[in-house]
């Protein structure tokens, strides 16, 4: 009996220790003290304290008392090659792109992720974006899984064109189609991403957008972007992007034809472009070296913002109506990861809206994470936001309330909710005929919001060219499931400053833009053929001038030879006649 009591006591003691350990792990960062986390990420893809920005990794190390070994790469293909050469357990986390995650899942190089261990991600990740990951299926260990089971979304965006609006009178119309990269008007002022997938998108859409059926579906959507047309158009773009991988002869022929079409299109395009680039394009377009750049939306935000701040130059971004790629970068856990618990903590840390906002502030790319802090940052960049009863407003912050624009005139000094009608903190930005307004000033006038486009003290009705009516840019489809938006205390609507609409749309594409984008999935068993095709495109040189030169040279040589022989014959006959 004594032994039983001792045994039960020991069991109880063990259980209590286990519970207490769990509590320590859950509630104290001391549990991780002295541990090491090893991360593999894209270059410049996390804020590390440069130039006054927040040091995300450094702060995490201090808060948890850990060491982070941080390694970077330039392209997904480089990452894959290096990663597969390393022994299992080298990395705890790898950040890479959607199609590469598909490939790594199929090859059983990564483990499933338990999202319940990342509460911030569950709470603040945009549901619209997570649904996109759930739609990406891939075989794994004899069953079908989706990317949401293996990946924690990090950044996302679109593939489009950054361009200099001054480079031609028709450029804004031209960039509505990928045809612009074949347009001789822009010969040698275009740069293209040195990326198989992204170049493939351009060649593919340029080819298929000529088809009558595609034109019919696209135009129906553009004329009337209702839900039915949206779904039909998006499904068609997705179908064009996807390779048929059922192994049938018909599918094999279709896939090979697709690769051949893209090869032909890209070789044709190559004659018209300045060259391929990995990262230089975002600066080359600022300096004027190029006028159009195939760009990720995050790089486009950088180019637009830097050009305005450093060169007083206006750049714009557009996602062609032909259809484009929407991309997702996400975190994965490689098989054999040595410190998964700390990896979960890091992912939860990154998914805190405060840290996500700091990260976006540095990178310029758009996080998966939404919530109030992200919306507040976005509104501070691009315009005035709808009033939030829970927000802490500071001096000069602009808000919209009951269709009237207000400006905060002092710091809020209490936790009490205040309304813009409280003149202690807010004053109405209504039009004043005695005031001279400057560019980017906003006013309320006759129940509408206006942007000032140039210095003026005339009303919008008297001097219409100096003013533009501002429509709210609605992001509820992304932000509506978190924070004060979820409680109905705030609308995710931004009223852009003059000139900021394009950059805002680049940062956070609208539902209509997303509808004409689909995900370029992994090429499956055709990867090698696509890689070979891409190598042939890049190596291709137009030999026609060489052939013309050689033929001309041979003709001249023959002519000279014939001339010499004839001359010799004439001289010989002349000497004989003497």
Order of alpha helices (4+ residues) and beta strands (2+ residues): alpha-beta-alpha-beta-alpha-beta-alpha-beta-alpha-alpha-beta-beta-beta-alpha-beta-alpha-alpha-alpha-alpha-beta-alpha-beta-alpha-beta-beta-alpha-alpha-beta-alpha-beta-beta-beta-beta-beta-beta-beta-beta-alpha-alpha-beta-alpha-alpha-beta-alpha-alpha
